[in-house]
Amino acid sequence: MSLKMQLMLSYGLMAFFLVISLLVISNVMLEHHFKVYVQQRQEQANQALVAMILDEFKEEGTPSLEFLERLGTDALKQGIVLMVKDNKNEEMYCESCMNRIGCEEMHTKMKQMMQSRYPNWEGKYTEKVYELKWKNTIYGSVVLGYYGPFFFHEEDLQFMNLVNVIFILVAFIVLILAIAMGIFLAERIAQPLHYVMDRTKALEQQQYEGRIEFVSNTKELDELIGSVNTLADALEKQQQIKHRMARDYAHEFRTPLTALQSNLEAMIDGIFEPTKERLESCLFEILRLSRMAGQINRLVEIENNHVFIQKEWFDLKELLVQTVSNFEQEWREKNLQVKVKASRCEILADRDKMSQVVINLLSNAIKYTKAGGTISIKAKEVGYSIHVIVEDTGEGIAKEEIPNIFEYLYRTDDSRTRETGGSGIGLAVVKSIVTAHGGKIEVESELGKGSRFLVVLPKK
């Protein structure tokens, strides 16, 4: 089932259960309050009827039979059976006695009306006695009989039915709106996901050009789109680097192979004599090919993240001083000033791997710093980390090149790198080792002013 359909169904079902719940709760509450209202209304009607009879007693002394008949007829229309007794508890008027058939018809009608609303209704005839008393004079009593404990008039049932119809209509409208909202939201969510699926399918087919420009205004979806675009950028960059690698190594392998082929063919054909110098030249080219093959092996290890570390405690300052001393001949030949500013820094790390990091950074600094330049190497503790800084006054790196320099086989200048013997994997090795130690490496550089590499490592 598609995400769009799932969202539509979930919104629809959620709205349906919510509406049904509200409908039931509202109906129950309405029924309860309406019953209370009907009972209060009944009591008010009873009190009004009693007040009319009491007024008649006060004004006339004894109510006339005509008055009581008229009052009893009107009360019966309201579902009330009137009986009036004097102060000696003798009947003065009894509606059920005078109009028994009418009272029975009224009771039957009330029962049918209530059972139409409540099929299990178990009402019965109920009488309530009210004393006719004014100040200290008791005139008698009024007995009011009705179908109880409460009953609905026809207008009451019509009102209840109308309210239920309105509830059902509102529930239907809310359900339709919820489904429409579900469709709208499902479309908003599904549309960017379709873009993402199309883009990932294109990436699967190695079609790296093009990016998703859609903005959904939903944080998670926009982050997903951004991640896919970032993945496309990374894959496109990797593809370019692989093409560049194939081209560069094809060129690098072709030169020594051509030299070997021409020399060996000449010696086989008798054009050249197999002298020691020519054989040493062939050996040099073979060793060059062997070194390039070794670089490729290192490249595969980096790409597969096969960086194994064996940690031990050692003084990082001692390692820096030793590495600078090992490169002393090279930086003195270029008339460079190399300064080491470091305090004792005990660190738990792989000594050989960290030595490789320092060697690569220092080697690059020496290669690309002109004669008379300065190289500074610093190490210091900052909280629970150790910062290693290698700074030079060399040629620097263009701003647009900085994000790519840690990619394997990336070389900012092919011709210059060939002259210095670079393979384009030194900084990739550095980043892999630093990352394996749980650290990070940052670079600041400007063309013509030099570069500053910062390595941040945890102490342990």
C-alpha positions as CSV (number, residue, x, y, z in Angstrom):
1,M,0.0,0.0,0.0
2,S,1.4,3.4,-0.9
3,L,2.2,6.0,1.7
4,K,-0.4,8.3,0.3
5,M,-3.1,5.6,0.7
6,Q,-1.9,4.8,4.2
7,L,-2.1,8.5,5.2
8,M,-5.5,8.9,3.7
9,L,-6.8,5.8,5.5
10,S,-5.2,6.7,8.8
11,Y,-6.6,10.2,8.7
12,G,-10.0,8.9,7.7
13,L,-10.1,6.2,10.4
14,M,-8.8,8.6,13.1
15,A,-11.4,11.2,12.1
16,F,-14.1,8.5,12.0
17,F,-13.4,7.2,15.5
18,L,-13.0,10.8,16.8
19,V,-16.3,11.9,15.3
20,I,-18.1,8.8,16.6
21,S,-16.6,9.3,20.1
22,L,-17.7,12.9,20.1
23,L,-21.1,12.0,18.8
24,V,-21.7,9.4,21.5
25,I,-20.3,11.6,24.3
26,S,-22.3,14.6,23.1
27,N,-25.5,12.6,22.7
28,V,-25.1,11.0,26.2
29,M,-24.4,14.4,27.8
30,L,-27.3,16.0,25.8
31,E,-29.7,13.2,26.9
32,H,-28.7,13.6,30.5
33,H,-29.0,17.4,30.6
34,F,-32.2,17.3,28.6
35,K,-33.7,14.8,31.1
36,V,-32.8,17.1,33.9
37,Y,-34.3,20.0,32.0
38,V,-37.5,18.0,31.4
39,Q,-37.8,17.1,35.0
40,Q,-37.3,20.7,36.1
41,R,-39.8,21.8,33.5
42,Q,-42.3,19.3,34.8
43,E,-41.8,20.5,38.3
44,Q,-42.2,24.1,37.2
45,A,-45.4,23.2,35.4
46,N,-46.7,21.4,38.5
47,Q,-45.8,24.3,40.7
48,A,-47.6,26.7,38.3
49,L,-50.8,24.5,38.3
50,V,-50.7,24.3,42.1
51,A,-50.3,28.1,42.4
52,M,-53.3,28.7,40.1
53,I,-55.5,26.5,42.3
54,L,-54.2,28.1,45.5
55,D,-55.0,31.5,44.1
56,E,-58.5,30.4,43.3
57,F,-58.9,29.1,46.9
58,K,-57.7,32.4,48.3
59,E,-60.0,34.5,46.1
60,E,-63.1,32.4,45.9
61,G,-62.8,30.3,49.1
62,T,-63.7,27.2,47.1
63,P,-62.8,26.7,43.4
64,S,-65.8,26.3,41.1
65,L,-66.2,23.0,39.3
66,E,-66.1,24.8,36.0
67,F,-62.7,26.2,36.9
68,L,-61.4,22.8,37.9
69,E,-62.7,21.1,34.8
70,R,-61.1,23.7,32.5
71,L,-57.9,23.5,34.5
72,G,-58.0,19.6,34.4
73,T,-58.6,19.6,30.7
74,D,-55.6,21.9,30.0
75,A,-53.4,19.9,32.4
76,L,-54.4,16.6,30.6
77,K,-53.2,18.1,27.3
78,Q,-49.8,18.5,29.0
79,G,-49.8,14.9,30.2
80,I,-50.9,15.7,33.8
81,V,-53.9,14.2,35.6
82,L,-55.3,16.6,38.1
83,M,-57.0,15.7,41.4
84,V,-58.0,18.3,44.0
85,K,-58.8,17.5,47.7
86,D,-60.2,19.7,50.4
87,N,-58.7,20.1,53.9
88,K,-60.7,17.1,55.0
89,N,-58.9,15.0,52.3
90,E,-62.1,14.5,50.4
91,E,-62.0,14.7,46.6
92,M,-63.3,17.9,45.1
93,Y,-62.2,17.1,41.5
94,C,-60.7,14.0,39.8
95,E,-59.8,14.1,36.1
96,S,-59.3,10.4,35.9
97,C,-62.7,9.7,37.3
98,M,-64.5,12.1,35.0
99,N,-62.4,11.3,31.8
100,R,-61.0,7.9,32.3
101,I,-60.7,7.1,28.6
102,G,-58.9,10.3,27.9
103,C,-56.4,9.7,30.7
104,E,-55.8,6.1,29.4
105,E,-55.3,7.4,25.9
106,M,-52.9,10.0,27.2
107,H,-50.9,7.4,29.1
108,T,-50.8,5.1,26.1
109,K,-49.6,7.9,23.8
110,M,-46.9,8.9,26.3
111,K,-45.7,5.3,26.6
112,Q,-45.6,4.9,22.8
113,M,-43.6,8.2,22.4
114,M,-41.1,7.3,25.0
115,Q,-40.7,3.7,23.7
116,S,-40.1,5.2,20.2
117,R,-37.1,6.9,21.7
118,Y,-36.2,4.3,24.3
119,P,-37.3,0.8,23.3
120,N,-36.6,-0.6,26.8
121,W,-38.5,2.3,28.5
122,E,-40.1,1.1,31.7
123,G,-42.1,4.2,32.8
124,K,-45.1,4.0,35.0
125,Y,-47.9,6.2,36.3
126,T,-46.5,8.5,39.1
127,E,-48.4,10.8,41.5
128,K,-47.0,13.7,43.4
129,V,-48.9,15.5,46.3
130,Y,-48.7,19.2,46.8
131,E,-50.2,20.9,49.9
132,L,-52.4,24.0,49.4
133,K,-51.3,26.2,52.2
134,W,-51.2,29.9,52.6
135,K,-49.7,31.4,55.7
136,N,-51.2,29.3,58.5
137,T,-54.3,28.2,56.5
138,I,-54.4,24.8,54.8
139,Y,-57.0,24.6,52.0
140,G,-56.4,21.1,51.0
141,S,-54.0,19.3,48.6
142,V,-53.4,18.8,44.9
143,V,-52.5,15.3,43.5
144,L,-50.8,15.5,40.1
145,G,-50.4,12.2,38.2
146,Y,-48.1,11.9,35.1
147,Y,-46.2,9.3,33.2
148,G,-42.8,9.2,35.0
149,P,-40.3,9.4,36.2
150,F,-40.2,11.9,33.3
151,F,-41.6,12.0,29.8
152,F,-41.0,13.8,26.6
153,H,-43.6,15.7,24.7
154,E,-43.8,15.4,20.9
155,E,-42.0,18.7,20.5
156,D,-39.2,17.4,22.8
157,L,-38.7,14.3,20.7
158,Q,-38.7,16.4,17.5
159,F,-36.0,18.5,19.1
160,M,-33.9,15.5,20.1
161,N,-34.2,14.0,16.6
162,L,-33.3,17.3,15.0
163,V,-30.2,17.6,17.3
164,N,-29.2,14.0,16.3
165,V,-29.6,14.8,12.7
166,I,-27.4,17.9,13.1
167,F,-24.8,15.9,15.0
168,I,-24.7,13.3,12.2
169,L,-24.5,15.9,9.5
170,V,-21.6,17.7,11.3
171,A,-19.9,14.3,11.8
172,F,-20.2,13.6,8.1
173,I,-18.8,17.0,7.2
174,V,-15.9,16.6,9.6
175,L,-15.2,13.2,8.2
176,I,-15.1,14.5,4.7
177,L,-12.9,17.4,5.7
178,A,-10.5,15.0,7.5
179,I,-10.3,12.8,4.4
180,A,-9.6,15.9,2.3
181,M,-7.0,17.1,4.8
182,G,-5.4,13.6,4.7
183,I,-5.3,13.7,0.9
184,F,-3.8,17.1,0.9
185,L,-1.1,16.2,3.5
186,A,-0.4,12.9,1.9
187,E,0.2,14.7,-1.4
188,R,2.5,17.2,0.3
189,I,4.5,14.3,1.8
190,A,4.4,11.9,-1.1
191,Q,5.4,14.5,-3.8
192,P,8.9,15.2,-2.3
193,L,9.3,11.4,-1.7
194,H,8.6,10.8,-5.3
195,Y,11.4,13.3,-6.2
196,V,13.7,11.5,-3.8
197,M,12.9,8.1,-5.2
198,D,13.4,9.3,-8.8
199,R,16.7,10.8,-7.9
200,T,18.0,7.7,-6.0
201,K,17.0,5.5,-8.9
202,A,19.0,7.9,-11.2
203,L,22.0,7.6,-8.8
204,E,21.6,3.8,-8.9
205,Q,22.1,4.1,-12.6
206,Q,25.1,6.3,-12.1
207,Q,23.3,9.4,-13.4
208,Y,24.8,12.0,-11.0
209,E,23.9,15.2,-12.7
210,G,20.9,17.2,-11.6
211,R,19.7,18.0,-8.0
212,I,16.3,18.1,-6.3
213,E,15.2,21.8,-6.1
214,F,11.9,21.1,-4.5
215,V,11.2,22.7,-1.1
216,S,8.5,21.0,1.0
217,N,8.6,23.4,4.0
218,T,8.7,20.2,6.2
219,K,11.9,20.0,8.2
220,E,12.5,16.2,7.9
221,L,11.6,16.1,4.2
222,D,13.9,19.0,3.4
223,E,16.7,17.3,5.4
224,L,16.1,14.1,3.4
225,I,16.2,16.1,0.1
226,G,19.4,17.8,1.3
227,S,20.9,14.5,2.2
228,V,20.1,13.0,-1.2
229,N,21.6,16.1,-2.9
230,T,24.7,15.8,-0.7
231,L,24.9,12.1,-1.6
232,A,24.7,13.0,-5.3
233,D,27.5,15.6,-4.9
234,A,29.7,13.1,-3.1
235,L,29.0,10.3,-5.7
236,E,29.6,12.7,-8.6
237,K,32.9,13.8,-6.9
238,Q,33.9,10.2,-6.4
239,Q,33.1,9.4,-10.0
240,Q,35.2,12.4,-11.2
241,I,38.1,11.3,-8.9
242,K,37.9,7.7,-10.2
243,H,38.0,8.9,-13.8
244,R,40.9,11.2,-12.9
245,M,42.6,8.3,-11.1
246,A,42.2,6.1,-14.2
247,R,43.5,8.8,-16.4
248,D,46.4,9.7,-14.2
249,Y,47.6,6.2,-13.5
250,A,47.1,5.2,-17.1
251,H,49.4,8.1,-18.0
252,E,51.9,7.3,-15.2
253,F,52.0,3.6,-16.1
254,R,52.3,4.3,-19.8
255,T,55.5,6.3,-19.5
256,P,57.7,3.7,-17.8
257,L,56.1,0.9,-19.7
258,T,56.9,2.6,-23.0
259,A,60.5,3.2,-21.9
260,L,60.9,-0.4,-20.8
261,Q,59.3,-1.7,-24.1
262,S,61.5,0.5,-26.3
263,N,64.7,-0.4,-24.4
264,L,64.0,-4.1,-24.3
265,E,63.0,-4.3,-27.9
266,A,66.2,-2.4,-28.9
267,M,68.3,-4.8,-26.9
268,I,66.5,-7.9,-28.2
269,D,66.9,-6.6,-31.8
270,G,70.6,-6.0,-31.2
271,I,70.3,-2.2,-31.7
272,F,71.4,-1.6,-28.1
273,E,73.8,-3.6,-26.1
274,P,72.5,-4.8,-22.8
275,T,74.9,-2.7,-20.8
276,K,74.8,-2.2,-17.0
277,E,73.5,1.4,-17.4
278,R,70.6,0.3,-19.7
279,L,69.7,-2.5,-17.4
280,E,69.8,-0.2,-14.4
281,S,67.5,2.2,-16.3
282,C,65.0,-0.6,-16.9
283,L,65.3,-1.6,-13.2
284,F,64.5,2.1,-12.2
285,E,61.4,2.0,-14.3
286,I,60.3,-1.3,-12.8
287,L,60.8,0.0,-9.3
288,R,58.8,3.1,-10.3
289,L,56.0,0.8,-11.4
290,S,56.3,-1.1,-8.1
291,R,55.9,2.1,-6.1
292,M,52.8,3.1,-8.0
293,A,51.3,-0.4,-7.5
294,G,52.0,0.1,-3.7
295,Q,50.3,3.4,-3.8
296,I,47.2,1.8,-5.4
297,N,47.2,-0.8,-2.6
298,R,47.2,2.0,0.0
299,L,44.5,3.7,-1.9
300,V,42.3,0.6,-1.7
301,E,42.9,0.3,2.0
302,I,41.8,4.0,2.5
303,E,38.7,3.5,0.4
304,N,37.7,0.4,2.4
305,N,38.5,2.2,5.7
306,H,41.0,-0.4,6.6
307,V,42.9,1.7,9.1
308,F,44.0,-0.4,12.0
309,I,45.4,1.3,15.1
310,Q,47.3,-0.1,18.1
311,K,47.2,2.5,20.9
312,E,49.9,3.2,23.4
313,W,50.9,6.1,25.7
314,F,53.7,8.3,24.3
315,D,54.9,11.9,24.3
316,L,53.6,13.7,21.2
317,K,56.3,16.4,21.6
318,E,59.0,13.9,21.3
319,L,57.5,12.5,18.1
320,L,57.3,16.0,16.6
321,V,60.9,16.8,17.4
322,Q,62.1,13.4,16.0
323,T,60.1,13.9,12.7
324,V,61.5,17.4,12.2
325,S,65.0,16.0,12.8
326,N,64.5,13.3,10.2
327,F,63.6,15.9,7.6
328,E,66.4,18.2,8.6
329,Q,68.5,17.7,5.4
330,E,65.5,18.5,3.2
331,W,64.4,21.7,4.9
332,R,68.0,22.9,5.2
333,E,68.6,22.4,1.5
334,K,65.7,24.7,0.8
335,N,66.9,27.2,3.4
336,L,63.7,26.9,5.5
337,Q,63.2,27.8,9.1
338,V,61.3,25.0,11.0
339,K,60.2,25.8,14.5
340,V,58.8,23.3,17.0
341,K,56.8,24.9,19.9
342,A,55.3,22.2,22.1
343,S,55.0,21.2,25.7
344,R,54.9,17.7,27.0
345,C,51.7,16.1,25.6
346,E,51.0,12.5,26.7
347,I,48.5,10.9,24.4
348,L,47.0,7.4,24.0
349,A,47.3,6.7,20.2
350,D,49.0,4.6,17.5
351,R,52.5,6.0,17.5
352,D,53.4,4.8,13.9
353,K,50.1,6.1,12.5
354,M,50.5,9.5,14.2
355,S,54.1,9.6,12.9
356,Q,52.7,9.1,9.4
357,V,50.3,12.0,10.0
358,V,53.1,14.4,11.0
359,I,55.4,13.2,8.2
360,N,52.7,13.8,5.6
361,L,51.8,17.3,6.9
362,L,55.5,18.3,7.3
363,S,56.5,16.8,3.9
364,N,53.7,18.8,2.2
365,A,54.8,22.0,4.0
366,I,58.4,21.5,2.9
367,K,57.4,20.7,-0.7
368,Y,55.3,23.8,-1.2
369,T,57.2,26.4,0.8
370,K,59.7,28.4,-1.2
371,A,63.3,28.9,-0.1
372,G,63.6,31.2,2.8
373,G,60.1,30.4,4.1
374,T,59.0,29.4,7.6
375,I,57.3,26.2,8.9
376,S,55.9,26.2,12.4
377,I,54.8,23.0,14.3
378,K,52.9,23.4,17.6
379,A,51.3,21.0,20.0
380,K,49.3,21.9,23.1
381,E,46.6,20.4,25.4
382,V,43.2,22.0,25.2
383,G,40.8,20.5,27.8
384,Y,40.6,16.8,27.1
385,S,42.1,17.2,23.6
386,I,45.4,17.8,22.1
387,H,45.8,20.3,19.2
388,V,48.6,19.8,16.6
389,I,49.2,22.8,14.3
390,V,51.4,22.7,11.2
391,E,51.6,26.2,9.7
392,D,53.7,27.3,6.7
393,T,54.3,30.4,4.5
394,G,54.1,28.4,1.3
395,E,52.1,28.7,-1.9
396,G,48.7,28.2,-0.2
397,I,45.5,26.6,-1.5
398,A,42.7,28.2,-3.4
399,K,39.5,28.6,-1.4
400,E,37.5,26.5,-3.9
401,E,40.0,23.7,-3.6
402,I,40.0,23.3,0.2
403,P,36.9,21.1,0.5
404,N,38.5,18.6,-1.9
405,I,42.1,18.3,-0.7
406,F,41.3,15.3,1.6
407,E,39.9,13.3,-1.2
408,Y,42.2,10.5,-2.4
409,L,44.0,11.2,-5.7
410,Y,43.0,14.9,-5.6
411,R,45.8,17.2,-6.7
412,T,45.4,20.9,-6.9
413,D,47.9,21.2,-9.7
414,D,48.8,18.1,-11.7
415,S,52.0,19.5,-13.3
416,R,53.3,20.9,-10.0
417,T,52.5,17.6,-8.2
418,R,54.4,15.5,-10.7
419,E,57.4,17.8,-10.3
420,T,57.3,17.3,-6.5
421,G,56.5,13.6,-6.7
422,G,53.0,13.8,-5.1
423,S,50.5,11.0,-5.6
424,G,47.4,12.8,-4.3
425,I,46.8,10.4,-1.4
426,G,48.8,11.9,1.5
427,L,46.1,14.1,3.0
428,A,43.5,11.3,2.4
429,V,45.7,9.0,4.6
430,V,46.0,11.8,7.2
431,K,42.3,12.3,7.5
432,S,41.6,8.5,7.7
433,I,44.1,8.1,10.5
434,V,42.8,11.1,12.4
435,T,39.2,10.0,12.0
436,A,40.1,6.5,13.2
437,H,41.5,8.0,16.4
438,G,38.2,9.9,16.9
439,G,39.7,13.3,16.0
440,K,39.2,15.8,13.2
441,I,41.4,17.9,10.9
442,E,40.8,21.4,9.7
443,V,42.6,23.6,7.2
444,E,42.9,27.4,6.6
445,S,44.7,28.6,3.6
446,E,45.2,31.5,1.2
447,L,47.0,31.6,-2.1
448,G,50.4,33.2,-1.8
449,K,50.3,33.4,2.0
450,G,50.5,29.8,3.2
451,S,48.4,27.1,4.9
452,R,47.5,26.2,8.5
453,F,46.5,22.6,9.3
454,L,44.9,21.9,12.7
455,V,44.6,18.3,14.0
456,V,42.4,17.8,17.1
457,L,42.9,14.5,18.9
458,P,41.4,13.1,22.1
459,K,44.0,12.5,24.8
460,K,42.6,8.9,25.2
